[in-house]
Amino acid sequence: MKELNPKSIAPPFARYTHGVQVPAGFGLILTSGQLGIAADGTIPASARAQAEICFANIDAILAEGGAGRADVVRINAFVTDQAHMAGYMTARDAWLEGVTRLPASTLVIVTGFSRTSFLVEVEVTAAVPPAS
């Protein structure tokens, strides 16, 4: 896979790439949006803690499909307020630590989710190399 960051546009201002080129023959994993709800049903109060749960859930989904963080080509994230962006971005950057080819990423502020206690939702797309 190849990062696409044309010199003719402003560089990414955070830990992401403008685009990712996926070679032919790769399989795709697309996750549903993951919310910050723990396996026991609890929902932490902070956006960062919720995002950490989202990314832990994504790790489990990727592993189930034979993939990992390095296979992620796109992150779509949603927060309910601009105040939650920093917590989300801290969790995302920690999750991407050690990943050498960064994914494309979008962060959107939305009016809410199915419960008012949810502050963050994250979904990813991963590209898995063909089995050899």
N, C-alpha and C positions, 0 to 999 in steps of 0.2 A: 504494500500500500504506500501511497505517496501523499505527503502534505502539499496542499496547493495554496500558496501565499504570494500572489503576483506582486511584483515590485511597484506596479502602477497604482496600487491602492494602499491605504494606510494599513500598517501591520496590526495584528490582533492586539488588543489592549489588556488581555488577561491570558490565562493558561488554556488556550485553545488554538485551533488553526482555522483559516477561512474555509478550507475545503479538504476533502480526502478522496483520492482516486482509488477505487477498488478494482483490482485486476479481474478479468473474466474467470469464471469457474469457482469463485468464492461463494459459500453459503451465507445466508443472512439470518440473524436472530434479531427480532424486534420485541422489545418488552412493552408491556402495558405500563402506564404511569404508576409508579410506586409512591405510596404515601407514607408518612412518618408514623406508622403504627407498628408497635412491637408485636412479636408473636403472642405475648400474653394479653394483647388488646390495649395496652397503655399507649398514650400519646404524649411525648415530652412537650414541654411548654416552649422550648427554643427552636428556632428555625435550623440552627446548626445540628442539634440532636436529631431532629426529624430528618434532615438531609442525610445524616450518617446512617440512619435506619434505611432510608431509600437506597443508598449505595450498597449497604450490606445485602439487602434483598436482591439488588441487581447482580451482585457477585454470585449469589446462589442460583439465580436464573441462568446467568452466563455459564456457570460450571455445569449445570444440568445439560446445557447444549454443547459442552466440550470447548468452551471459550473462556476468555478472561479479559481483564481490563485493557490489555494491549490490543485486543481485537475490536474495541469500540471505535466506531467511525463517526458517531454523532450522539450528542447529548441534547435533549430538549428538557428544559426545566421551567417550572412555574412557581412563583411565590405570590403571596397575597398582599404584599406591601413592599415598597422600596427598602424599608428598614430591615427586611429579612434577606436582602441580597448578600450582605457581607457574611452572614452565618452560612448561607448556602455555598457561597464561593469558597469559604474556608474549608468546608467539608469536601467540596468538589476537588479543590487543589490537593488536599491530603489524599483523596482517593486516587488521583492521577500521579502521585509521587512515584517516581521510578519509571513511569511510562515515557518512552522516548519519542514515539510518534503520537502527537496529540490529536484528539478528535475535533471535529467541527462542533460548535456549541451554540445554543440559543437559550436565552433567559428572558422570560416574559412575566410581567406583573399582571395578575388576574384578579377579578373581584372576589373569588372564593372557590371553595371546593364543596363536597357533599356534607361536610361537617365544619363548623366554624373553627374548631380546634386544629384543623389541618392548615399548615402554613406553607408547605413545600410539596411539590410533586415532581418526580424525575422519571424520564423514560430514555432508553438508549437504543441505538441500532449498532449491531456488531457484525463484522464480516469475518467468516471463519475460512481459513485456507482449505483447499480440497485435501482429502486424505491421500497420503502417498502410498 
